[in-house]
Amino acid sequence: MLNKAREEVQFSRLLLMRARCINGCSQQRCVSWCRSLIRTIVKNKQKFLELVAYGSAEAHTCSEKACQLAMALEHEILKDLERGYIPLFIHATSGTTSVCSFDDLVEVTAVGKSLYSLWTHVDAAYAGSALICPELRHLMKGINNADSINMNMHKLLLISTPCAVLWTKDQAAIRETYEIEPVYLRKTSQEATDFRNWGISLSRRSKCLKMWFLFRLYGLSNMQEFIRRLVRFAMRFREHLSRDPRINVVGDTFLSLVCFRLKDSDEEKANQMTSDLCKFVNRSHKLLLTHAKPKNVDIIRICFSQERSSEEDVDESWRILKTLIDEFFLIGCTAVSPNYNHFDVDGRIRASPCPTVDATAASCISSLSPAGSLSSCLSPSTSPRTAESKKSAGYNNNNNKK
């Protein structure tokens, strides 16, 4: 089933598990779904307060959990049973947003299935697309034991608009949760698939056509190569980061995400410096980084997902970042950015830049560096990004489209 976003999928699965659990406790099945829901809520209102869902806490590195995860999960379930709560479902994650960490799905699904018959859902919004590459499937070993899985095609697989995919083993459970049959919606054939009974929304946008075009235009081998290329970019950038003694690379790099932070003997100071560096870089408008704080550890995220990116872009991004880090330490490690107007660079640029990077801020000489010190790597005439951007966008030297 296709949805707009991961949040819609997660909320739908939570409602499904709640209805499934309450119906199992009440042993009531009414003809009218609405009347059944009202009676169930009134009769079992206390049970709604006793339902418990389980998910793992995200670590600041990508390698963790293993057998300890299953033991911790089972321990929490037993504690809740002793308190009189009702285990609802288990939420596991493959490729978390902050650091791309992976739950041990073999252990998690084993606890849910063999001991307590809990529905296990896997959120693979970011990493799910990587399953098309055989060499990356070990990251999600055990995912075949899950009851439902969601993944976002727009995060790692060449679809630019929101497209969240849901897969489940038990379609009947979904239909029973959401199915309503007013007279004006009754269908003539009971065998027809009616996706309004698969989620919250009655009206649905068509998401399948964009996926169909992607599959037809690229094919499996080209989609695999795209993901492998992004992984190579991330590994290349990680190598650049690891050579800088001021930087601590966080966790392992499995897909296209690289995380790092600044080093300092004082953990609190390192957190503040890392957070300020992210603000400093973003205010320069030369690179765009994202900040995350898993387990109260400040980190900076760099994710590669652009189809037309090249190794030259990766190298130039590192040169820009290194220069900005130099400037950051030069001014005393504060988030204060250089005080200049980026839109004064080119009078033609107001909101949407021209289809060239000749005069954008990313190609300008740093305001805190001596004039010409960055010309070798940021000059419009020699910048690999500039040449590559022009070539890939189909523009000639006169900025006229071919």
Secondary structure, DSSP 8 states (H G I E B T S, - for coil): -EES-HHHHHHHHHHHHHHHHHHHHH----SSHHHHHHHHHHHTHHHHTTEEEEE----SSSS--THHHHHHHHHHHHHHHHTT-EEEEEEEEBS-TTT--B--HHHHHHIIIIIT--EEEEE-TTTGGGGGSGGGGGGGTTGGG-SEEEEEHHHHSS--S--EEEEES-HHHHHHHH----GGG--S-TTS--GGGGSS-SS----HHHHHHHHHHHHHHHHHHHHHHHHHHHHHHHHHHHT-TTEEEES---SSEEEEEE--SSHHHHHHHHHHHHHHHHHHTS---EEE-GGG--EEEEE---TT--HHHHHHHHHHHHHHHHHHHHTTS-S------GGGS-TT-SSS--S--TTSGGGS--TTS-TTTTHHHH-TTT-HHHHHHHHHHTB-TTS-B-
